[in-house]
Amino acid sequence: METADVCTLQSGEWHVEIDAARGGQVRVCQWRGHDVFSPARRGAWPETAGAGCFPLVPFSNRIRQAAFSYLGQRTCLPAPEFAMPHALHGLGWRCAWSLQVSGPDELVMVQNNAGGAWPWPYAASQHLTVQANRLTLALSLKNTGTQTMPAGIGLHPYFPRRPGLALSLEAEGCWQTDGADPGIPTYWSALHPPTDGLRNVSPDTLDLDNCFTGWSRTARLEYADPKFRIDLSASAAFSNLVIYCPAGGESLCLEPVSHVNDAANLPGLDAWQQMDSLEPGDCLTGTLSIDVCEPA
């Protein structure tokens, strides 16, 4: 297997460009000419592109002070300069991935870790398919080592943020954060009712970098001009959702993830908010389906 620059899925009314060599990211994703993800410029890595969609593996979002303890082992992680002092989004988005399968409507790419910054060996894979009006992204993480491994996965898509956009989803609660330390959870609060503030809401009224829990694993984006709809549906592994939608900004990210921010350092979490523990040979897989249409 060899790393490639940009490869393309071109099937039916889909046009999807993937940059395996730069973080295994989806650089362009269009259906009938509509941008499903905000397009990223060619040759940019995810951390500088602020667009497209990239994988989060072997953990998602932030780990406080780039360090945690697991089964008596203290681990220190690299921290991107703009996120310091915290680790961010795992390792996969800053590594080259290798193409394993590539066709007009299907692609598989892999990224292997032998140890080092993340001391547990793993194999990660992404499986992308397009058919009719659906794009499916499956992300898997396998423990290839000999010790139990903490594990987390997620996807980080950027959606076009335009006037007239309405966002709808349901969630039971949200981890609040300190504005001086974005993304690091401080306490959990319930939403009453679960749809409070998240039904047909304009992203321009939001200011979020928060992890939502107990979400229905579905969400809808409805665009007014041109008229276009995106429906998201995630598998059970993606039991949490990070929403990144800064006030006055251009970004709207709905990130299905397997654990909450800084889960490695938060004791007493509910099972579906914790990081997974993978025994040797075990695998964690999450799937995100994206259905698109032009409503009549």
Buried (B, 14 or more C-beta within 10 A) or exposed (E): EEBBEBBBBEBBBBBBBBBBBBBBBBBBBBBBEBBBBBBBEEEBBBBEBBBBBBBBBBBBBBBBBBBBEBEEEEBEBEBBEEBEEBBBBBBBBBBBBBBBEBEEBBBBBBBBBEEEEBBBBBBBBBBBBBEEBBBBBBBBBBBBBEBBBBBBBBBBBBBBBBEEBBBBBBBBBBBEBEEEEBBBBEEBEEBEEBBEEBBEBEBBEBEBBBBBBBBBBEBBBBBEEEEBBBBBBBBEBBBBBBBBBBEEBEBBBBBBBBBBBBBBBBEEBEEBBBBBBBEBEBBBBBBBBBBBBEEE
